Amino acid sequence: MSKPKRIFVVGHMGAGKALLSEALAKKLGWQYIDANPSLERYIGRNLHEILGKEGEAAFHECEAEIIL
């Protein structure tokens, strides 16, 4: 069985995803990448604008596109 190359951690804002992800990456010797800046560049707006105008569903839709 091959080892995974990536792990995606998703969940509600403020749930501790970044803290968990950074600790896990350090333990595994992997690089930690926060997808939020990528999402902002991909859409061309910051997260507050996305969530404020289009809501959380639109935000998660964009996240799914980036992960794919």
Helices and strands as residue ranges (DSSP letters): H 17-28, H 35-43, H 47-67
